Amino acid sequence: MAKGDQIASPFSDEVRLLLQAAMVIFLVTVVIGILNGLDVIDFDRKTLMAHVHAGTLGWITLGFFAACLWLFSGGQPAEGWRARSVRPLSWAATGAIAFYVVAFYSGNLTARLGGGILTLTTIVGFFAWVVAQSRRVRLSTPHLALLAAATTLTIGAVLGVIIGVWLKGGLRFLPEEVLISHPTPLVVGYLILAGMAVSEWRLNPASAQSPASRAGWAQVMLPFIGGLVVTVGAMLNNQIIIGLYVPLEVTGVAIYVVRLRRHVMSAAWRAGSHERLFAISALFLVANVGLFTYLIISYLSGAYGDPPDFTRIPVWLIFAQDHAMFIGVLSNGLFGLLHEVSQTRRGFSPWADHVLFWGMNVGVVGFVVGLIMQEAIIKQVFTPIMGASILLAMFTYAVRLRTGAKVPTPTTAS
């Protein structure tokens, strides 16, 4: 973004609203995560489910909505219902997701189903807005990736509601494998595509100004199809179908690496620049896909002496991959956006930017290593480092955002 550029997105207020709401709900995830990681409290399943959904929906998805509004408002401004619907959609999404998190904490299946339906409604609303707006903007690779991510998110949300109905005793003709169909497209489809979009858009803003090339289309569509394939394979518990994910995802990520490598290498890693947040997000994305690919190959090939079975992957390895994605990829990307949105008060506690970058990323690496090695002491050491860094960052950005800073145009050069 050009220094001193004061041109604002038409949805500045809504972008700031969504990012601020995301941080408030993320507090639930962080506090429960710190206590759970330190093994101070043995939380029950309903609390852990609230912890997960406060992070994936409250933090990541509200932040994703903000990114969509920001990027898709460039070039061609929204008109008609596309302009009028943004504010009520933003408030509705915030309220629905907050209610959904509380419903998970309550453990009440009826409340959970109601919260899921409300959340699905707002997700469909944002999806419709993105689709409509995509027909009026130049579809660059970041635009295309956000559109594909929104599609996968909507599919995952529909599956989530189906699971809610299934748990309430309906749709019992569906196989029990439907229970694992919900998180699969979200982790290996939605989150990867969203991470790709945000990191490329902000590391290389020029990429959002030109139509997606053939390589850009391949970079997006291969992981998108891979996410759908692994979801179908998981539902059918078909190892052959699941295995098709590997060449699709790996090829797409390889293209992403080639296209973005120079921007990652040239990022200002030592300075307090937001670039390093997007750059390390890109590195975590590659590592995460590598880990998931390793798990699929290992457990589908029967490498550990068991029959090939995707569901045999140890839960701690799944947790390790999830945290590498949620914190390493998406949280770095979202904090990078917050850094840019709050630029007018960047002078407030500049040292907090360094604490966030180093504390959160060293913390998540140590946490993931502790999970993989099944060493509780390693996890307990790095959990408070990661959690305290995130809490400090959220306080800092909340103070900066109170100035009412306008959101810069999404396509100006950094």
C-alpha positions as CSV (number, residue, x, y, z in Angstrom):
1,M,0.0,0.0,0.0
2,A,1.4,3.3,-1.0
3,K,2.5,5.4,1.9
4,G,0.1,8.2,2.7
5,D,-2.7,6.7,0.6
6,Q,-6.0,7.7,2.1
7,I,-8.4,6.2,-0.5
8,A,-10.8,4.0,1.4
9,S,-12.8,0.9,0.7
10,P,-16.5,1.6,0.5
11,F,-16.9,-1.1,3.2
12,S,-14.3,0.2,5.7
13,D,-16.8,0.2,8.6
14,E,-17.9,-3.4,7.9
15,V,-14.4,-4.7,7.4
16,R,-13.4,-3.1,10.8
17,L,-16.6,-4.4,12.4
18,L,-15.9,-8.0,11.3
19,L,-12.2,-7.9,12.3
20,Q,-13.1,-6.5,15.7
21,A,-15.8,-9.0,16.3
22,A,-13.5,-11.8,15.2
23,M,-11.0,-10.8,17.9
24,V,-13.6,-10.7,20.6
25,I,-14.8,-14.2,19.8
26,F,-11.2,-15.4,19.4
27,L,-10.7,-14.6,23.1
28,V,-12.8,-17.7,23.9
29,T,-10.5,-19.9,21.8
30,V,-7.3,-18.4,23.2
31,V,-8.2,-18.6,26.9
32,I,-9.5,-22.1,26.6
33,G,-6.5,-23.1,24.5
34,I,-4.0,-21.7,27.1
35,L,-5.7,-23.6,30.0
36,N,-6.0,-26.8,27.9
37,G,-2.5,-26.6,26.6
38,L,-1.1,-26.2,30.1
39,D,-3.2,-29.2,31.3
40,V,-4.6,-27.0,34.0
41,I,-8.2,-27.9,33.3
42,D,-9.5,-31.1,31.7
43,F,-12.2,-29.6,29.6
44,D,-15.2,-31.6,28.5
45,R,-16.1,-32.2,24.8
46,K,-18.7,-29.4,24.6
47,T,-16.2,-26.8,25.8
48,L,-13.6,-28.0,23.4
49,M,-16.1,-27.8,20.6
50,A,-16.9,-24.2,21.6
51,H,-13.1,-23.6,21.5
52,V,-12.7,-25.0,18.0
53,H,-15.7,-23.2,16.5
54,A,-14.9,-19.9,18.2
55,G,-11.6,-20.1,16.3
56,T,-12.7,-21.5,13.0
57,L,-15.9,-19.5,12.7
58,G,-15.5,-16.5,15.0
59,W,-11.9,-15.7,14.2
60,I,-11.1,-17.2,10.8
61,T,-14.5,-17.0,9.0
62,L,-15.4,-13.5,10.2
63,G,-11.9,-12.5,9.1
64,F,-12.4,-14.2,5.8
65,F,-15.6,-12.3,5.3
66,A,-13.7,-9.1,5.9
67,A,-11.0,-10.1,3.4
68,C,-13.8,-10.8,0.8
69,L,-15.4,-7.4,1.3
70,W,-12.0,-5.7,1.2
71,L,-10.7,-7.4,-2.0
72,F,-14.0,-7.6,-4.0
73,S,-14.8,-3.9,-3.3
74,G,-11.8,-2.9,-5.5
75,G,-12.1,-2.0,-9.1
76,Q,-15.9,-2.1,-9.5
77,P,-17.9,-0.7,-6.5
78,A,-20.9,-2.6,-5.3
79,E,-24.3,-1.2,-6.2
80,G,-28.0,-2.0,-5.4
81,W,-28.5,-5.0,-3.1
82,R,-24.8,-5.7,-3.2
83,A,-24.2,-2.4,-1.4
84,R,-27.2,-2.4,0.9
85,S,-26.8,-6.0,2.1
86,V,-23.2,-5.7,3.4
87,R,-23.9,-4.1,6.8
88,P,-26.9,-6.3,7.8
89,L,-24.9,-9.4,6.6
90,S,-21.9,-8.4,8.7
91,W,-24.0,-7.9,11.9
92,A,-26.0,-11.1,11.2
93,A,-22.9,-13.2,10.8
94,T,-21.4,-11.8,14.0
95,G,-24.6,-12.5,16.0
96,A,-25.1,-15.9,14.4
97,I,-21.6,-17.2,15.0
98,A,-21.5,-15.8,18.6
99,F,-24.8,-17.6,19.3
100,Y,-23.4,-20.8,17.7
101,V,-20.4,-20.8,19.9
102,V,-22.6,-20.4,23.0
103,A,-24.8,-23.2,21.8
104,F,-21.7,-25.5,21.5
105,Y,-20.7,-24.6,25.0
106,S,-24.2,-25.4,26.3
107,G,-24.2,-28.8,24.7
108,N,-27.8,-28.4,23.7
109,L,-28.3,-30.2,20.3
110,T,-31.4,-28.1,19.5
111,A,-29.5,-24.8,20.1
112,R,-26.6,-26.2,18.1
113,L,-28.8,-27.0,15.2
114,G,-30.4,-23.6,15.4
115,G,-27.1,-21.9,15.5
116,G,-25.8,-23.9,12.6
117,I,-28.8,-22.9,10.5
118,L,-28.4,-19.2,11.4
119,T,-24.7,-19.4,10.6
120,L,-25.3,-21.3,7.3
121,T,-27.8,-18.6,6.3
122,T,-25.2,-15.8,6.7
123,I,-22.5,-17.9,5.0
124,V,-24.8,-18.4,2.0
125,G,-25.5,-14.7,2.1
126,F,-21.8,-13.8,1.8
127,F,-21.3,-16.5,-0.8
128,A,-24.1,-15.0,-2.9
129,W,-22.5,-11.5,-2.5
130,V,-19.1,-12.8,-3.5
131,V,-20.5,-14.6,-6.6
132,A,-22.5,-11.5,-7.7
133,Q,-19.6,-9.2,-7.1
134,S,-17.2,-11.6,-8.9
135,R,-19.1,-11.0,-12.1
136,R,-18.3,-7.3,-11.9
137,V,-14.6,-7.4,-11.0
138,R,-11.5,-8.6,-12.9
139,L,-11.0,-12.1,-11.5
140,S,-7.4,-12.2,-10.5
141,T,-5.8,-15.3,-8.8
142,P,-6.5,-13.9,-5.3
143,H,-10.1,-13.2,-6.3
144,L,-10.5,-16.6,-7.7
145,A,-9.0,-18.3,-4.6
146,L,-11.4,-16.4,-2.3
147,L,-14.3,-17.3,-4.5
148,A,-13.3,-21.0,-4.4
149,A,-12.8,-20.8,-0.7
150,A,-16.2,-19.3,-0.2
151,T,-17.7,-22.1,-2.2
152,T,-16.0,-24.8,-0.1
153,L,-17.0,-23.0,3.1
154,T,-20.6,-23.1,2.0
155,I,-20.4,-26.8,1.2
156,G,-18.8,-27.4,4.6
157,A,-21.5,-25.4,6.4
158,V,-24.2,-27.3,4.6
159,L,-22.6,-30.6,5.8
160,G,-22.4,-29.1,9.3
161,V,-26.2,-28.5,9.4
162,I,-26.8,-32.1,8.0
163,I,-24.7,-33.4,10.9
164,G,-26.8,-31.4,13.3
165,V,-30.0,-32.9,11.9
166,W,-28.3,-36.4,12.0
167,L,-27.4,-36.0,15.6
168,K,-31.0,-35.0,16.4
169,G,-32.2,-38.3,14.9
170,G,-33.0,-37.2,11.4
171,L,-31.5,-38.3,8.1
172,R,-30.4,-41.6,9.6
173,F,-30.2,-43.2,6.2
174,L,-26.8,-41.4,5.8
175,P,-23.7,-43.3,6.9
176,E,-22.0,-42.5,10.1
177,E,-19.0,-41.3,8.1
178,V,-21.0,-38.1,7.4
179,L,-19.7,-37.0,10.8
180,I,-16.1,-36.6,9.4
181,S,-17.3,-35.0,6.2
182,H,-17.9,-31.6,7.8
183,P,-14.3,-30.6,8.9
184,T,-12.5,-32.2,5.9
185,P,-13.5,-29.7,3.2
186,L,-12.9,-26.9,5.6
187,V,-9.4,-27.8,6.6
188,V,-8.0,-29.1,3.2
189,G,-10.1,-26.9,0.9
190,Y,-11.5,-23.7,2.4
191,L,-8.6,-22.8,4.8
192,I,-5.8,-23.6,2.2
193,L,-7.5,-21.6,-0.5
194,A,-8.2,-18.7,1.9
195,G,-4.5,-18.8,3.1
196,M,-3.3,-18.8,-0.5
197,A,-5.5,-15.8,-1.4
198,V,-4.6,-13.6,1.5
199,S,-0.8,-14.2,1.3
200,E,-0.6,-13.7,-2.4
201,W,-2.8,-10.7,-2.5
202,R,-0.9,-8.8,0.2
203,L,2.7,-10.0,-0.7
204,N,2.1,-9.2,-4.3
205,P,-0.7,-6.7,-4.6
206,A,-0.2,-6.4,-8.3
207,S,-1.5,-9.9,-8.7
208,A,-5.0,-8.6,-7.8
209,Q,-5.0,-6.2,-10.7
210,S,-4.7,-8.6,-13.6
211,P,-6.8,-11.5,-14.7
212,A,-5.7,-14.9,-13.4
213,S,-3.2,-16.7,-15.7
214,R,-3.4,-20.3,-16.6
215,A,-1.0,-21.1,-13.8
216,G,-3.2,-19.0,-11.4
217,W,-6.3,-21.0,-12.4
218,A,-4.4,-24.3,-11.9
219,Q,-3.1,-23.1,-8.5
220,V,-6.7,-22.5,-7.3
221,M,-8.7,-25.2,-9.0
222,L,-6.4,-28.1,-8.2
223,P,-6.7,-27.6,-4.4
224,F,-10.4,-26.8,-4.8
225,I,-11.0,-30.1,-6.6
226,G,-8.6,-31.9,-4.1
227,G,-10.7,-30.7,-1.2
228,L,-13.9,-32.0,-2.8
229,V,-12.2,-35.3,-3.6
230,V,-11.0,-36.0,-0.1
231,T,-14.4,-35.0,1.3
232,V,-16.2,-37.6,-0.9
233,G,-13.5,-40.2,-0.1
234,A,-13.8,-39.6,3.6
235,M,-17.6,-39.9,3.5
236,L,-17.3,-43.2,1.5
237,N,-14.2,-44.3,3.5
238,N,-12.7,-45.0,0.1
239,Q,-8.9,-45.0,0.3
240,I,-8.5,-44.8,-3.5
241,I,-10.6,-41.6,-3.8
242,I,-8.8,-40.0,-0.8
243,G,-5.5,-40.8,-2.4
244,L,-6.4,-38.7,-5.5
245,Y,-6.1,-35.7,-3.2
246,V,-2.3,-35.9,-3.1
247,P,-1.4,-35.1,-6.8
248,L,-4.1,-32.4,-7.0
249,E,-3.1,-30.6,-3.8
250,V,0.6,-31.0,-4.2
251,T,0.6,-29.7,-7.8
252,G,-1.5,-26.7,-6.9
253,V,0.7,-25.8,-3.9
254,A,3.9,-26.3,-6.1
255,I,2.5,-23.7,-8.5
256,Y,1.8,-21.4,-5.6
257,V,5.4,-21.7,-4.3
258,V,6.9,-21.0,-7.7
259,R,4.7,-17.9,-8.3
260,L,5.2,-16.5,-4.8
261,R,8.7,-17.5,-3.9
262,R,10.4,-14.2,-4.7
263,H,7.9,-12.2,-2.7
264,V,8.4,-14.5,0.3
265,M,12.2,-14.3,0.1
266,S,12.2,-10.5,-0.3
267,A,9.8,-9.8,2.6
268,A,11.2,-7.6,5.4
269,W,11.7,-10.4,8.0
270,R,13.5,-8.4,10.6
271,A,11.6,-5.2,10.4
272,G,8.2,-4.7,12.1
273,S,6.6,-4.9,8.6
274,H,3.3,-6.7,8.0
275,E,5.0,-8.5,5.0
276,R,6.6,-11.1,7.2
277,L,3.2,-12.1,8.6
278,F,2.0,-13.0,5.1
279,A,5.4,-14.5,4.2
280,I,5.4,-16.9,7.1
281,S,1.8,-17.7,6.5
282,A,2.8,-18.9,3.0
283,L,5.6,-21.1,4.6
284,F,3.2,-22.6,7.1
285,L,0.7,-23.4,4.3
286,V,3.3,-25.4,2.4
287,A,4.4,-27.2,5.6
288,N,0.8,-27.9,6.4
289,V,0.0,-29.4,3.0
290,G,3.2,-31.5,3.3
291,L,2.1,-32.8,6.7
292,F,-1.4,-33.7,5.5
293,T,0.0,-35.4,2.4
294,Y,2.4,-37.4,4.6
295,L,-0.4,-38.6,6.8
296,I,-2.5,-39.6,3.8
297,I,0.3,-41.5,2.2
298,S,1.4,-43.2,5.4
299,Y,-2.0,-44.3,6.6
300,L,-3.4,-45.3,3.2
301,S,-0.3,-47.4,2.4
302,G,-0.5,-49.3,5.6
303,A,3.1,-48.2,6.4
304,Y,2.5,-48.7,10.2
305,G,1.5,-52.3,9.9
306,D,-2.3,-51.6,10.0
307,P,-4.7,-52.0,7.1
308,P,-4.9,-48.9,5.0
309,D,-7.5,-46.6,6.8
310,F,-7.7,-42.9,6.7
311,T,-9.5,-42.9,10.1
312,R,-6.5,-44.5,11.9
313,I,-4.6,-41.2,11.9
314,P,-3.8,-40.5,15.5
315,V,-5.8,-37.6,17.0
316,W,-2.7,-35.8,18.2
317,L,-1.4,-35.6,14.6
318,I,-4.7,-34.2,13.5
319,F,-4.5,-31.6,16.3
320,A,-1.0,-30.7,15.2
321,Q,-2.0,-30.2,11.6
322,D,-5.1,-28.2,12.7
323,H,-3.0,-25.8,14.8
324,A,-0.4,-25.3,12.1
325,M,-3.2,-24.3,9.8
326,F,-5.3,-22.2,12.2
327,I,-2.5,-20.3,13.8
328,G,0.4,-20.6,11.3
329,V,-1.5,-20.0,8.1
330,L,-4.7,-18.1,8.9
331,S,-3.8,-16.2,12.1
332,N,-0.7,-14.8,10.6
333,G,-2.7,-13.7,7.5
334,L,-5.5,-12.1,9.5
335,F,-3.1,-10.3,11.9
336,G,-1.4,-9.0,8.8
337,L,-4.7,-7.6,7.6
338,L,-5.3,-6.1,11.0
339,H,-1.8,-4.5,10.9
340,E,-2.7,-2.8,7.6
341,V,-6.2,-1.7,8.6
342,S,-4.8,-0.2,11.8
343,Q,-2.0,1.6,10.1
344,T,-2.8,5.1,11.3
345,R,-2.0,4.2,14.9
346,R,1.0,1.9,14.1
347,G,3.1,4.0,16.4
348,F,1.1,2.6,19.4
349,S,3.3,0.0,21.1
350,P,5.3,-0.9,18.0
351,W,7.2,-3.5,20.0
352,A,3.9,-5.5,20.2
353,D,4.3,-6.3,16.5
354,H,7.6,-8.1,17.2
355,V,6.1,-9.9,20.2
356,L,3.2,-11.2,18.1
357,F,5.4,-12.3,15.2
358,W,8.1,-14.1,17.2
359,G,6.0,-15.2,20.1
360,M,3.0,-16.6,18.2
361,N,5.2,-18.3,15.6
362,V,7.8,-19.8,17.9
363,G,5.0,-20.8,20.2
364,V,3.0,-22.6,17.5
365,V,6.0,-24.4,16.2
366,G,6.9,-25.6,19.7
367,F,3.3,-26.5,20.4
368,V,3.0,-28.6,17.2
369,V,6.3,-30.3,17.9
370,G,5.1,-31.2,21.4
371,L,1.9,-32.7,20.0
372,I,3.8,-34.7,17.3
373,M,6.3,-36.0,19.9
374,Q,3.6,-36.5,22.5
375,E,5.7,-34.6,25.0
376,A,3.5,-32.7,27.4
377,I,6.3,-30.6,28.8
378,I,7.1,-29.1,25.4
379,K,3.5,-28.3,24.8
380,Q,3.1,-26.7,28.2
381,V,6.2,-24.5,27.7
382,F,5.1,-23.1,24.3
383,T,1.4,-22.8,24.9
384,P,1.6,-19.7,27.1
385,I,4.2,-18.1,24.8
386,M,1.8,-18.5,21.8
387,G,-1.3,-17.5,23.8
388,A,0.1,-14.5,25.6
389,S,1.5,-13.2,22.3
390,I,-1.9,-13.4,20.6
391,L,-3.6,-11.8,23.6
392,L,-1.2,-8.9,23.5
393,A,-1.6,-8.5,19.8
394,M,-5.4,-8.4,20.0
395,F,-5.3,-5.7,22.7
396,T,-2.9,-3.7,20.6
397,Y,-4.9,-3.9,17.4
398,A,-8.1,-3.2,19.3
399,V,-6.6,0.1,20.6
400,R,-5.4,1.0,17.1
401,L,-8.7,0.3,15.5
402,R,-10.5,2.6,17.8
403,T,-9.1,5.5,15.8
404,G,-11.6,4.8,13.0
405,A,-8.9,4.2,10.4
406,K,-10.2,3.8,6.9
407,V,-9.4,0.5,5.1
408,P,-7.0,1.2,2.2
409,T,-7.8,0.2,-1.3
410,P,-7.1,-3.5,-1.9
411,T,-5.1,-3.1,-5.1
412,T,-2.6,-0.4,-4.2
413,A,1.0,-1.4,-4.1
414,S,2.6,-2.3,-0.7
